[in-house]
Amino acid sequence: MHPDLEALLQAYDAALEAGPQESSRCHDEFEQRLKDLRARTPGVSEDSLRNVIRLAYGQWLAKQQKPSALPPKA
């Protein structure tokens, strides 16, 4: 995965998971990363980028979850 995309997804995750004290800072960081991405991708709407981020986030999140250990065979 591209490092910029991973950093954006991590910022998105932090914004979603942040508690009340960190929410504003995490949201601002995500929005700044999104703004930077929009500047590098003229012609792509913000709504399109947000939709792609949501889709990529689901896939990224699934990969972040480590599988539980299999139970021993009986």
C-alpha positions in Angstrom: 0.0 0.0 0.0 1.2 3.5 -0.8 2.5 5.2 2.3 0.4 8.3 1.7 -2.8 6.3 1.5 -1.9 4.3 4.6 -1.2 7.6 6.5 -4.6 8.9 5.4 -6.3 5.7 6.5 -4.6 5.9 9.8 -5.7 9.5 10.3 -9.3 8.5 9.3 -9.2 5.6 11.8 -7.9 7.9 14.5 -10.6 10.5 13.8 -13.3 7.7 14.0 -11.8 6.2 17.2 -10.8 9.4 19.0 -12.3 10.2 22.4 -13.8 13.6 23.2 -10.5 15.2 24.1 -8.7 14.2 20.9 -11.6 14.3 18.4 -11.0 17.8 17.1 -7.2 17.3 16.6 -7.7 13.9 14.9 -10.4 15.3 12.7 -8.3 18.3 11.7 -5.4 16.0 10.8 -7.5 13.8 8.6 -9.1 16.9 6.9 -5.6 18.3 6.2 -4.4 15.1 4.7 -7.6 14.9 2.6 -7.0 18.5 1.5 -3.4 17.7 0.5 -4.7 14.7 -1.5 -7.3 16.8 -3.3 -4.6 19.3 -4.3 -2.6 16.4 -5.9 -5.7 15.0 -7.7 -7.5 17.8 -9.5 -10.6 16.7 -11.3 -11.6 14.2 -8.6 -14.4 15.4 -6.4 -14.2 15.5 -2.6 -17.2 13.1 -2.5 -15.5 10.6 -4.7 -12.3 10.7 -2.6 -14.3 10.3 0.6 -16.1 7.3 -0.9 -12.8 5.7 -2.0 -11.4 6.3 1.5 -14.4 4.6 3.2 -14.0 1.6 0.9 -10.3 1.4 1.4 -10.7 1.8 5.1 -12.8 -1.3 5.3 -10.2 -3.3 3.5 -7.4 -1.7 5.5 -9.2 -2.4 8.8 -9.7 -6.0 7.9 -6.0 -6.5 7.2 -5.1 -4.8 10.6 -7.0 -7.4 12.6 -4.8 -10.3 13.4 -6.5 -13.7 13.1 -7.0 -15.4 16.4 -5.1 -18.5 17.2 -6.7 -21.7 16.1 -7.8 -23.9 18.9 -5.7 -27.1 19.3 -7.1 -30.2 17.6 -8.8 -32.6 19.9 
